[in-house]
Amino acid sequence: MKNILAEIEDDIVDIKTKNFQYTSTKIVPSRHDNNLTFERGVDKLGKEIETCVLNVDIRNSVELSRKHHTQTMGRIYTAFSKSMLKIAKHHKGFVRNIIGDRVMIVFPSDDCFTNAVDCAVSIYHISHFIIHKVFSDVEFKCGIGIDYGLLKVVKVGLHRRGAEGFDNKNLVWIGYPANIASRLTDVANKSVNNTKIKVKYYPTNFSHLFPPIGMFGQFSRSSEKPYSDIPREDLLTNEEFAKRLSFYDTLGISYSGGKLIRFDKIESKTDFPPILMTAKVFTGYKASNSTRNDITNNYWKKIDNHNIKNVDVDVYGGTVNWKI
């Protein structure tokens, strides 16, 4: 244990102290790319690509596995993965991660908006009209998320000879777009409950906290009330509400905005369509395909107040398939 832990510590120090050098590309890197390195003792070579990344995930896979026979789920996972590999290639994309029931597809920079959205439409078509038809006793659904931006790619792993060589190497995709596409996939084709807390309170009158100065440089008593007479309302998430509450032995529960009047839980639900994309993707796709019927017929809708975790940009979505 002492030797292996010391070796791993040396690896970590090496990674921290050596530089990472990135070259720009429009081609999706693979783990066999000789310009991606993880050698020890030298600067690491990576690549960066500005493009679209798509994630697709099977909905309710845990529940499906609990409900259906292992053999059935094995067939579904095999059908799903093979379909994703084929449809990604058809739309000029490259599968770069398959983790259980989630697949990540990256597209070359050229025409990436069109290729990514077309691929998403094909994936929905396959899941809804083909897999769902063949496995008619299984409620099979997918969620798809797409984002666009700069991705940095580094190779991780170890040099191994023989059969283990391939399994000990992989690519890591670093960048905001990969995370955002994953967040969109998390909620696509789902009904998400949104709990908000409506807080009614009298706002603090801050002028009361700073009394006027008298003639001889002394503070005089403020004539201002500690709280406004006009109530205000805040609509907060559970976490935001909790952060604004404090408890004191003498005062009891205190609200940071002022004097608390009451609070109520507000329940709502958002039904997300199966395909979600950020505004960057939608804008790029629309600019390249202004005459397509999905654009002229407004099939893609902006998702108002989407409240998707870590996503602070506009999101568009739709339930779109091919007319065959």
Secondary structure by P-SEA (a helix, b strand, c coil): caaaaaaaaaaaaaaacbbbbbbbbcccccccccccccccccbbbbbbbbbbbbbbbbcaaaaaaacccaaaaaaaaaaaaaaaaaaaaaaccccccccccbbbbbbcccaaaaaaaaaaaaaaaaacccccccccccbbbbbbbbbbcbbbbbbbbbbcccccccccbbbbbbcaaaaaaaaaaaccccbbbbbbbbbbbbcccccccbbbbccccccccccccccccbbbbbbbcaaaaaaabbbbcccccccccccccbbbbbbbbbbcccccccaaaaaaaaaacccccccccccccccccccccccccccccccccccc
